Amino acid sequence: MMSHSSLHAHGRDVFGLCCLPGECVLQRAVLVRKKLSAKEGGGWLSGTLFCTHFRVAFVPQDSQKPDDNADPVLLGDHDVALASIDKVVAVGPSRTKLVTPTCSLKFTPEELVLYCRDLRVLCFLFDRLTPDTQALEITYTIAKTYQPLKPGTILSFQNAALGSIEMKQFLSNRWHDPNMNWFECSMGWEQELERTGASGWRVSSVNDRFEMSTSLPRFSVVPQRVLDTELKKTFAHFNEGRIPRWCWRHPHGSDLLRMASFQNNIYHEKDDIRNLESVLFGGQQLCVIVDLGEEMPSPADIQLAHTRLRTLCLGDISSSVSVPDDKWLSTLESTRWLDYTRCCLRKAAEVACLLGGGHMTVVLQEPEDRDMNCVVCGLVQVMCDPHCRTVPGFQGLVQKEWITAGHKFLSRINYHRESDKEEAPVFLLFLDCVWQLWAQYPTRFQLTEDYLLALHDSVHLPLFSSFLANSQRERCRRSQHLPQSYTPVNGLRELPKGAPEEPVDPPFPPVWDWALQYSSLRRSRFTQPVSQPACPPPVLNGNLNTNQDHGWPNDGLPGSVFLLSRGTFSHPSNLLPWRSGNSGSYWKSHRRAPSSESLSGLERLIRACSLSEPSENPSTLHDPYEPLLPLLLGPCVRVWRACYLRGALHAQAFSHPASSCSQHPLDQLAWEVQQLREKVAQASHRHPENQTKRQEPLRLESNLNQNANNGTFLFSSSSRTSQQQPSSRGAAHSSVIPKAQRTASDPPRPVQRNNGKHTFLFGHQQEPQSGLRYIPSPSAKLHKRPGNSY
């Protein structure tokens, strides 16, 4: 063990590895080759493999010498944290074995495969000159050092990464990103109100000490006409005290709110009814409550779907059980992950179209698992607000709707529980939905797929304060060293503005500190240029938009309340508890709105999306606040290949153990195919008369994909030569050059047909190889078969 905890430096060069302050190198192995992914260029990279008490690091052979004065970076481009490792598999000459802390290997590993919780697979190949003792020792060290994260062992991992004195001092002096809104103080919410042009709302600090609700943040946005003394009486009418609170305002005049379900068996006084009406409507004449409880999946369903998806996409070379290729897509459909993604996108699209109608309050009613409310509320803002599609805006959105809003399952993804039902990756489902929007509208996003992928991987590291607590109250308790069962009499203290918080043990940085996690080259791929269309001025409350015709029933009084459930509007009598009774205090001053049970909800939403006529101004091509409505039919909702399938190629490539002194089987196969192509090309030039022989046309379906267990579903069969030849349309034959235009020097053209296959996983167009096609003579005629067209 080589320890450098006593060195007062940001980093230290240990055999070429830039260690973190206090990091200990436990074992290393030289002459190791790392398998590079297709995105990294493919092939192999030679270097040295290290195992510390925090990470498994790989240093390339030609890498530059680390700078001791540079700021520390937690993980390099080829590193993986021990907390992210799920399984360690050793591959020998004729067998594979899952390595556990208590097992013993009876063979020297030639390959080491690390399966990660973030769906990565890292493959290392030991060279024949690598000492056998080093290959064995580093395999045992990694297997004994990594531990599935549990509440009892997570603190040791956190101290290993951030517990040194130098690291505490370094983290305590780092500043927050000034370009994003952190929503941790009242000023952040006021900036959001000013940015969206929302009038008639104010920031309330009635929950400053978390006395009204322990799950809500310290500050909430409520209508200006409601005083704090009146607002305190409304908390008791909602589950967990989660009152209606403002989230976002559409430029067309609608407000998006969130609230919990109503409490039952509570007497509503006349003053309480007035305050509840004011909080719920927010100055609008119309209110639509969106029920998310019946349509959205439960956390247990999401966890089960994610587990099945992980098992399908990741694979396991230590197990002989695998899904055949011809059943892969059906197995993918049976995981229900894409169904849940489609469900969230559909509901968010309905709410986005509803907000476009203008001048109404749309309230998302939280089910018991309120994290699904975070998914829909966040997706609506991504669809409608261009600011939320930038990196600072998206980070502020996550801070507002996830970090400070109060949820139940965000922090549980950082633990391996005994029961899978306690680990609900709802936030990962939200990231998948955002990627679906990015995949369909890539030019409308400033953030890139690399950014979403980096955020996905960072969620699995229990090192960031953003994902280590379920509410702002829990984070305040962590920062103040208070036990979970203790509540101060005078409430939690408020830190003075501008004064940095004293270092905690250990200090947890926010996940948005990307410079602490990734290199500058990796961070440069987080953004892309995006056009900035002219934004129309926001419509303030009370102003009419004359370019719309939503046709909503309106009696002129704040009493029109509708329920949107399963795509249909209705007006149930028990929607608001204080209206369902026989109390006459409400009905004396308010008239019941007409019912709309016979109206189709989807037709109303489509009509509401037609907000204005097309602009004749060429400088404004589209409304920047027009929602990005996703396509949800069939294969339009796709698998996030860069995330879920990035380790599948590695797992498949290593399904056949190879000797360290020989070429890899895939490389050997590629070389043989290339040699055969060259021989076929040479033979065709030497014997052109063979091209006129009548042959039976080869069918594309007779290729290697006919075998159900050959593992070729991840690879495309397209070739460069076939892409240079145009394919025919429909059932017509390939075009034939007229005899008048054909010369003796013109070689006969091969028959083409549009029979290419579209792979669901990679989206490439597979076309038949030109070397396998039937090439007729000028006078040859094609035989027609019933049911086939060439």
Secondary structure, DSSP 8 states (H G I E B T S, - for coil): -EE-TT--SS-EEETTEEE-TT-EEEEEEEEEEEE--TTTTSSEEEEEEEEESSEEEEEETT-----TTS---SS-TT-EEGGGEEEEEEE-SS-EEEE-TT---SS--SEEEEEETTS-EEEEEE-TTS-HHHHHHHHHHHHHH-----TTTHHHHHHHHH-SHHHHHHHHT----TTS----SHHHHHHHHHHHT--SEEEE-TTTTSSS-SSS-S-EEEETTS-HHHHGGGGGGBGGG---EEEEE-TTS-EEEEE--B-SS----HHHHHHHHHHHHTT-SEEEEEE-TTTS--HHHHHHHHHHHHHHHH--TT-S----GGGHHHHHHHT-HHHHHHHHHHHHHHHHHHHHT-S-EEEEE--SSTHHHHHHHHHHHHHH-GGGGSHHHHHHHHIIIIITT--SSSGGGGS--SSGGG---HHHHHHHHHHHHHHH-GGG-SB-HHHHHHHHHHHT-TT-GGGS-SSHHHHHHHHTT--TT---TT------TT------SS----TT-GGGTS-HHHHTTSB-------------TT---TT--------SSTTEEEEEETTEEE--TTSSHHHHS--HHHHTT-------TTSBHHHHHHHHH--S-----TT--S-TTS------SGGGS---HHHHSTTHHHHHHTTS---TTS--HHHHHHHHHHHHHHHHHHHHHH-GGGGGS------GGGSGGGSTTS--TTS----HHHHTS----TT-------TTT--TTS----------EE-TTT--EE---GGGS----TT------TT---
